Amino acid sequence: LIFAFLFFMPNWTPRRAIFNFALADVQQEISDRERQIQELEKQKAEYEKEILEKQGAAKTLQNEIFIFDTQIKQLQLEIRTLDLAIQKTGLEIDETIKSIDEALSKIEKIKRSLIQFIRLVHQSDQENLLEILLKNRGLSDFFGNLESIKDSQEKAQVTIKDLKQLKTELEQKQEDLEERQSEQVDLKNIQEIQKREVDSRKKEKDDILK
């Protein structure tokens, strides 16, 4: 059962991180992207305010051109915001990949330790008390050996518990990675739609000016 657990691990092929940053640097880059996105959101809100003011004013060619120009600027800001969001998501993917690789490294170390514990316990199970007693010079060595075996068994139980916890964490990180990758695809699709919207607005403006 223990061996079955050891090798029943989530399938994961380590991959090279997207960005060559240390983990702390990745977190800083994510924060920087978030700050830039917030600044662009404020600017978009200002454009929206200007558009609403002009839409409430007299309908003139000048006002219509102003609205089209401002809507185009607003859409371009949206594209820039999406670009930053895509970068931010990419950094989050990179961060998740790093944490998965770290978890896998810990799991491998724990597995190696656990295998050593299991071998020791298995070896002791093959010997009866008389054989163990005869192998040792005296009673103190005999009881010391028994204590060592007991200690190894207890360590093995703790190690199995740690391994189970890491396995659960790894599965969660893999789910997070899949969500981030899906989110990045969605953002890119939305960005393409916004780019087409910019072209459409520019064409509408050109039609008015003809």
QUIKAPE-V203242 format. One record per residue. SS is DSSP state (h for helix, s for strand, l for the rest). PHI is phi as a letter, one per 30 degrees, with the letter a starting at -180 (NA if undefined). NEAR is the number of other C-alpha atoms within 10 Angstrom. Layout:
BEGIN
SS	PHI	NEAR
SS	PHI	NEAR
END
This chain:
BEGIN
l	NA	5
h	d	12
h	d	11
h	d	8
h	d	12
h	e	18
h	c	9
l	c	10
l	c	16
l	e	12
l	d	8
l	a	12
l	c	9
l	e	11
l	b	11
l	d	11
l	d	16
l	d	14
l	c	12
l	d	10
l	b	15
l	d	11
h	e	15
h	d	10
h	d	13
h	d	18
h	d	16
h	d	14
h	d	17
h	d	20
h	d	13
h	d	14
h	d	21
h	d	16
h	d	13
h	d	14
h	d	21
h	d	13
h	d	12
h	d	18
h	d	16
h	d	11
h	d	15
h	d	21
h	d	12
h	d	13
h	d	20
h	d	15
h	d	12
h	d	15
h	d	21
h	d	11
h	d	12
h	d	16
h	d	15
l	d	8
l	c	10
l	d	10
l	d	10
l	b	11
h	d	11
h	d	10
h	d	16
h	d	17
h	d	16
h	d	17
h	d	21
h	d	18
h	d	16
h	d	18
h	d	21
h	d	22
h	d	16
h	d	22
h	d	21
h	d	18
h	d	19
h	d	20
h	d	21
h	d	16
h	d	22
h	d	21
h	d	17
h	d	20
h	d	21
h	d	22
h	d	16
h	d	23
h	d	23
h	d	20
h	d	25
h	d	21
h	d	22
h	e	23
h	d	24
h	d	21
h	d	21
h	d	19
h	d	17
h	d	23
h	d	19
h	d	12
h	d	16
h	d	20
h	d	12
h	d	14
h	d	21
h	d	13
h	d	11
h	d	19
h	d	19
h	d	12
h	d	14
h	d	24
h	d	15
h	d	14
h	d	21
h	d	17
h	d	11
h	d	15
h	d	17
h	d	11
h	d	11
h	d	16
h	d	11
l	d	8
l	c	11
l	d	9
h	d	12
h	d	9
h	d	11
h	d	15
h	d	17
h	d	11
h	d	12
l	c	14
l	d	9
l	a	11
h	d	11
h	d	10
h	d	14
h	d	18
h	d	14
h	d	13
h	d	17
h	d	16
h	d	12
h	d	14
h	d	18
h	d	13
h	d	12
h	d	18
h	d	17
h	d	13
h	d	15
h	d	21
h	d	13
h	d	13
h	d	17
h	d	18
h	d	12
h	d	14
h	d	22
h	d	16
h	d	12
h	d	17
h	d	18
h	d	12
h	d	15
h	d	22
h	d	16
h	d	13
h	d	17
h	d	18
h	d	13
h	d	16
h	d	20
h	d	14
h	d	13
h	d	21
h	d	16
h	d	12
h	d	16
h	d	20
h	d	13
h	d	12
h	d	17
h	d	16
h	d	12
h	d	15
h	d	21
h	d	13
h	d	12
h	d	19
h	d	15
h	d	13
h	d	16
h	d	20
h	d	12
h	d	13
h	d	16
h	d	15
h	d	12
h	d	13
h	d	18
h	d	12
h	d	9
h	d	10
h	d	9
l	d	5
END
